Amino acid sequence: MEMWRCSRQEWIDKEIEKLDSASQRQKWKIINKLTDPGSRMGMQPVKADGQFVFTDEDILQEMEKVHVG
């Protein structure tokens, strides 16, 4: 869970950084993504050994291989 929280916070920080250089229209899209509780923010598939993995459990295992060791 902590890894997920850190990853989510990094994503939020990157989106906020984009606000400085974004057009007015893009700013509203970013703000809506950050504030809309109904928007779907699922985890993206990960490519591992030439194949994509989609389940949260498989993605977690692949992330642990890379980041934990």
C-alpha positions as CSV (number, residue, x, y, z in Angstrom):
1,M,0.0,0.0,0.0
2,E,2.8,2.4,0.8
3,M,4.3,1.9,-2.6
4,W,1.0,2.7,-4.2
5,R,0.6,5.8,-2.0
6,C,4.0,7.1,-3.0
7,S,3.4,6.4,-6.7
8,R,0.1,8.2,-6.6
9,Q,1.6,11.2,-4.8
10,E,4.3,11.3,-7.4
11,W,1.7,11.3,-10.2
12,I,-0.2,14.1,-8.5
13,D,2.9,16.2,-8.1
14,K,3.8,15.7,-11.8
15,E,0.3,16.8,-12.8
16,I,0.5,19.9,-10.6
17,E,3.9,20.8,-12.1
18,K,2.3,20.7,-15.6
19,L,-0.1,23.5,-14.6
20,D,2.5,26.2,-14.9
21,S,3.1,25.7,-18.6
22,A,-0.3,24.4,-19.6
23,S,-2.9,26.3,-21.6
24,Q,-6.1,27.4,-20.0
25,R,-7.9,24.4,-21.5
26,Q,-5.2,21.9,-20.4
27,K,-5.3,23.4,-16.9
28,W,-8.9,22.5,-16.5
29,K,-8.3,19.0,-17.8
30,I,-5.6,18.5,-15.2
31,I,-7.7,20.0,-12.5
32,N,-10.6,17.8,-13.4
33,K,-8.4,14.7,-13.4
34,L,-7.1,15.6,-9.9
35,T,-10.4,16.5,-8.3
36,D,-13.0,14.2,-9.9
37,P,-13.6,11.3,-7.6
38,G,-15.5,9.5,-10.3
39,S,-12.7,9.4,-12.7
40,R,-11.1,6.0,-13.3
41,M,-7.4,5.9,-12.3
42,G,-6.5,2.3,-12.7
43,M,-3.0,1.0,-12.9
44,Q,-1.6,0.7,-16.3
45,P,-0.4,-2.6,-17.7
46,V,3.3,-3.4,-17.3
47,K,5.5,-5.1,-20.0
48,A,7.5,-7.9,-18.5
49,D,9.6,-10.4,-20.4
50,G,8.1,-9.2,-23.6
51,Q,4.5,-9.7,-22.4
52,F,2.0,-7.3,-20.7
53,V,0.7,-8.1,-17.3
54,F,-2.6,-6.6,-16.2
55,T,-3.6,-7.9,-12.8
56,D,-2.6,-5.8,-9.8
57,E,-0.9,-8.8,-8.2
58,D,1.2,-9.5,-11.3
59,I,2.1,-5.8,-11.7
60,L,3.1,-5.7,-8.0
61,Q,5.4,-8.7,-8.5
62,E,7.0,-7.2,-11.5
63,M,7.5,-3.8,-9.7
64,E,9.1,-5.6,-6.7
65,K,11.5,-7.5,-9.0
66,V,12.7,-4.2,-10.4
67,H,12.6,-1.9,-7.4
68,V,13.1,-4.2,-4.4
69,G,15.4,-6.8,-5.8
